[in-house]
Amino acid sequence: MNREQIQQLIPHRDPFLWLDEVTERTESRIVARKLLSPDLPVFQGHYPKFPVFPGVLQCEACFQAGAVLIAGIVPTGTNEVPVVTRLNNVQFRRMIRPGETIELEVELTERVSNAFYLKGKVSVEGKVTARLDFVCTAAEAPPGM
């Protein structure tokens, strides 16, 4: 799945879309990638002399991958969008530098009504950079979103 197809499923757009492609998607698991180009604005300020991709954006990239996964369960065309309601057990293990490609793996572990319980993992070249547990729920989007 390419960026255009991803954008058909979730409302995120540049400069806040953290998925370039989806390489695998089943009913309960998704794998996606994002090349972190050295010219991304985030690297100008975090940190100018030692640029590092922020941990909070690693989490956000997992949230977006989870949203694409959930879009396969909650049909697109509805007026609902997935929003994060809980974040637990976050661990950061390695810094991510400009020019690296992150791989995101998100697994749906449980669904209770419209709450989706997910586990996320971010890695670079097979080395884990972050792990997290999070919950998304489907929320009503404002008209025109």
N, C-alpha and C positions, 0 to 999 in steps of 0.2 A: 504494500500500500504506500503510495507516495504522498507528498504534502497536500496536494489538491484533494485527494481522497480523505485524508485525515481531517482537513478543514470542512469537509461535508458532514463530519460526525461531531465535531466539537467547536465551540465558539472562539477559541483562542486564535490570535493572529500575531504577526510580527509587530513589535519586537518581543512578544511574549509567548511565542509558540516554540516549545522546546523539543519538538519531534520532527525529524526529517523523513523518516520512513518507518513502517511497521514491517518486520520481517517474518513474524509468526503471530497468528491469532487463532485461538480456539475459544470455546465457550467459557473457559476458566483461566486462561493464561494469554499474555501478550508479551512480545519482545519487540522493542523499538530502538532506534538509534538517532543520535544527534551529533553532528560534527560541530565542535566548538571553535569556530573560526577565530583566529587571533584578533581580528578587527571588530569583534562584538563589543558594543559600548560598555558592557558590564566589566570588561577587563581594564578599561580606562580608569575606573575608580576603585576596583577591588583586586588587587592593590596596584597602584601605578608602577611601582618599581619591582613588584613580585606578583604578577597577576595570577589569581586563583579563582576558579569557578566556585561561587558561594554554595554552601551546603543547603541553604534554603531553596536555591534553584534546582539542586539535585532532587529535593523533595517534590518541587513543583513539576519537574519533568516526569516523575513517577505518577503524580496526580493526573497529569494529562494522558499518560499511557493508560491509566486506570479508566479515565473517562472514555477513551476510545473502546476499551474492553466493554464497559457498561453500555455503550451505544449499541453494541451487538445484542444486548439483552433488552434494553428499553428502546423501542423503535424510534428512529429519527423521524422528524416531522411532528413530534409531540411538542408541547410547550414546556417540557422539563429539561433541565440541564443538571449534570452531576456536580455537587459541591462537596468539599471536604468538611466533615463535621468532627473528626477526631484524628489525632496524630500521636502515636505511641512508639516507645522502644526505638528511637532513632539513634543510630550509631554511624559515626563518620570514621573511616579507616585510612583514607589516602586522599591527598590533595589532587585536584584535577587542574591541569595547566592548559593554556591556549594551544589550539591545534590538535587536541586529543578528541577522540570520538567516544562518547558515552554510550553504553548499552544499558537499556532499562528492561528489567523483567518484573512484571506485576502478575500476581496470582490472586484470583478470587477464592477466598477460603470459606466464606459463608455469606448467605443472603437471608436477611430477615425483613420481610415486607419490602420497603423501598430503601433499606440500608444495606450497603455492600461492604463487606469486610475484606480488606486486601493486604497483601504483603508485597513490598517492593524491594528491589535490589538494583543498585547502580554499579556498573563496573567499567573499567578501562583495560583493554587488552587482557581480559580474564581475571583481573585483580579487583576485588570488591572495594568500592569507594564509600558506599553507604548502604545501610539496611533500614527499613522502616515498616511499621504497621500503620494502616490508616483506614478510615471509614468514610465512604461517600454516601450521600443520599440524593435522590432526585428532587430538585426544587423547581417550583414554577418560575419560569423565566418571564421577564417583562415583555409586553407586546413588541414585536419588531426585532427581537434579539436574534 
